[in-house]
């Protein structure tokens, strides 16, 4: 039988995701200030407005609700939430890393 995933692990990954979201916004703003452009076509028009951080906060609220419901009632299952958090965090590591590489390139 698989051991249950403690809620603390999910919340740690939640805060990693929150930090990556902030890093994405910060590095994107630096890229735009240096003459670059937003690569995400859905965020391109709003990235420099207050709507962009609001969208990121809403996404984090959604993830927090999933963690709260998943650890309190068992659905969605905590293991699936952990896998989802790993995948999303991995994607944001790649996104932020890409932004940093572009910022540091001559």
ABEGO torsion letter per residue (X at the ends): XBBBBBAAAAAAAAAAAAAAAAAAAAAAAAAAAAGBBBABAAAAAAAABAAAAAAAAAAAAAAAAAAAAAAAAGOBBAAAAAAAAAAAAAAAAAAAAAAAAAAABX
